[in-house]
Amino acid sequence: MPTNPASESRRSPRTSAEVNEEIRALWLRCGGRLSTEQRREYQRLVTEWAAAESLAHSSRIARSTQAHGAKQTHGAPERAA
């Protein structure tokens, strides 16, 4: 089911798992053959899924970098001047 772009901008982005669930439902509804309209919806969903994956990947890297940096700063020896 297509969503309203105006309402999409007001809510937080969906996770890639949520979008993937909708992609799977679309394929089940269409029986493996996409109409022109369904193909447009599929392309929109794949684009949304890729953006969600990218955002999740960036978040994981940021958390990992922060955790790694925190470990280094707590026990790091001081340099002699």
N, C-alpha and C positions, 0 to 999 in steps of 0.2 A: 504494500500500500504506500503510495507516494506521500511524503510529508510536506508540510508547508514550510518553505525556506525562511519565512519571517519568524515562525515559532522555533525553528532550529537555532537561530542566532541568539535566542534568549535563554536557551538551556545549555547545560554543560555538554561537551562532546561525549559521544558514546564510546565505550571501549571497543577494541577490535573484536572481542568475543561477542559482544552484543550485535555488532554489524554483521559478523559472520553468521550468526543465528538467523538474521533476516535474509541473508543471501541464500542460505540453505532452504529456508521456507519458500523463497521465490522459486527456486529450482523444483521443489516438491509440488508447488501449485501448478507450475507450467508443464510438468511431466517431462522435463528435459529439453523442451523446445521453446525458445524464447520468441515472442512476437516482437515487432519493432519497438513497441512501447515498453515491453518487459526488458528488452536489451538495453534501452536507455536507463531504466531503473537499475539494472544490473551494473552498468558502467558507473552510475552515480554511487552505488553502494561500494563497489570495488575502490573507487577514489576515496570515499569516506573511510573504508577499512585501512587503506594504505596510510592515510593521514593519522588515524588512531594508532597504528603500529609505530609510525615514526615518533609520535608524541610519547608513547609508552617507552620506546627505546631511549629517547632523550632523557626522560625522567629517570630511568634505571641508571644511565651513565652518570647523571648529576648526583644521584644518591650514592653511587659507588665512589665517585670522586670525593664527595663530602666526607664519607666514612673513611676513606683512605687518608685524606688530608688530616682529619681529626686524629687518627692514630699516630701520624707522623709528628704532629705538633706537640702532643702530650709528652712523648718520651724522647724528643729530639735533643741531643746534646747541644750545648751552646758553643759557638765558635769563638776562639780566642781572637781578640782584636789585634 
